[in-house]
Amino acid sequence: MGRTARIHRSDVLGAARAAFLEGGYAGTTLAQIASRLGVSPAALLRHAPTKQALFETSMGLPPERDLHPLAFLDELEGKEDPRGVLRRVGLAFIPFIQERLREVVAVYLHTKGKSFPLPFDPSQKPTPPQKNLGSLAGYLKRAQRAGRIRVEDPYAAAAAFLGSLHSYVFLGEVVQAFEEPIPMERFLNSLLDVWTRGAVVARRRAS
């Protein structure tokens, strides 16, 4: 008989997490998780005694998870091309929010609405959302001083930009408002056009 493939606990939890985020608790079987690793369902039970235990462990908040994807902004001087920087913000932040939302929804559905956990400890200040907002606001303030952007209130402008990214994820994944899919690149192109060129055309005065 062949030997059972060795798998590490981190591999099991990672595969379980991905499967639960994709199919939810009810729609995910141990066999589906095991197939991602190329092992038998019994091999999973060496790391968690039940599917319930595997869900709770894999969907927990790993202490090493990076919840500050916009930390790179803290290293920028403000002289960089704002369009490129804001695009990088979108490319980093949208997938981050999508994954956090799927985590919360998976737990919410599994507990039948009894639990709506935040993916961070709100008692630890500043919270990850505050850090990300602060990083973008700090960059916008430096870019304003460098003459690369023109905004009256960098903090409010940062909130408006991140709010747009949050809305894109919410409209697409929660309320499914898009009759046709809007790829992330298409959305970012439109958002950056509004930010860099403006959308409102001033009316010409009659001569």
Summary of the structure (lengths in Angstrom):
residues: 207
radius of gyration: 21.7
end to end distance: 92.1
largest distance: 92.1
contacts: 516
relative contact order: 0.11
helix: 58%
strand: 0%
